[in-house]
Amino acid sequence: MNTNAPSDRPGDGSHGAPAPAGPPAAGDATAAATGPRPDALPDYLEARRRALPYDLGWRPDTDPAAWREGLRAIWRDLLPPIGATGTAAPDGAVALRHATGAVATGRLTLPPGPGPHPGVVLFHEHGGAFATGWEKLHDHPASARTRAALYGGRAVARACAAAGMATLTCDAPCFGRRQAGGHAGQQALAASATALGWSLAGLAAAEAAGAADWLAAHPRIARVGTFGFSMGAVGAWSAAALSPRVAATAALGWMACRADLMAPGRPLLAGHSAWHFVHPGLSHRADFPDLAGLGADRPMFLRSGRGDRHMPEVSVAQAWHRIAAIAAVSGARPPDTAFHDAGHTCPPATLDEAVAFLAHHLAA
């Protein structure tokens, strides 16, 4: 079990539990004698992993603006519809109705005064804890244990408020009031969404962009940024990639190259929570740093922990290098990248750096 994050299932920090081994192929004496490896792909899929085409990925000889426009359009076409409506109650309770019909509840916090204020959409982690959603990033009794394990006891929303920034935090699909029944329900929802032409990853990405656009349109909000750790980091960089209204992003603890995240023993082979990171029709055509790179024409803050069992350091560095190359040809500054020594967590010092980065780049 991951000692950095509470979990009700072995092996699930933010990606899922080991999948059960299947039966050996008929007539395969080796498999019959030793059994297939439960932590590796069969040979034919392993060959596919090593030869993913990534034909939509960025290349040095491509025009960055045309590439960005093309990949973003293809990604958006594969997603559920993007858009959100809703209002916040006086106590900050908010319910966003997305264009899909899904309703995500959460909290909007606003600094005193009419503004306009900088605002940050906060995306929470997975952690194997489905009972809480938006509460994970707020000073809420239900999240005290996970905040102690992952954020040094800090509440991200409070840290942003102390820096004068508004925040919007909503339950991700399968979490909080949107629980689908733990790991089994999460996987069932993912399969059902895929069968109906959407996907769990697609729902999350569309909602991330929709939430960012909704906050950007708020009359008391000026510029909008995004923040997320672990699974939340995917929401943060996805929102920036899909919505040009995102002015800056901070994504911690989730960026590497897909092939490395599907190597033997890696959690993305386990099914379960891995569905949050699978975009049917796109995952084999554009790598994670390509997708995140759609937002690299704006300021990015990227962090990862040494010894993070989910994110291998060499692959993280390669992904960051690719994003930096995309930023360079886009005429933007390279992303602010660094490793910390706290594994798969968001230590307080790193949180402070991320908040300061966002406050600086979102200042009017």
Beta strands, then each sheet from edge to edge (+ up, - down):
strand 1: 84-85
strand 2: 93-98
strand 3: 103-109
strand 4: 117-123
strand 5: 166-170
strand 6: 221-229
strand 7: 246-252
strand 8: 300-305
strand 9: 336-340
sheet 1: 1+ 2- 3+ 5- 4- 6- 7- 8- 9-
end
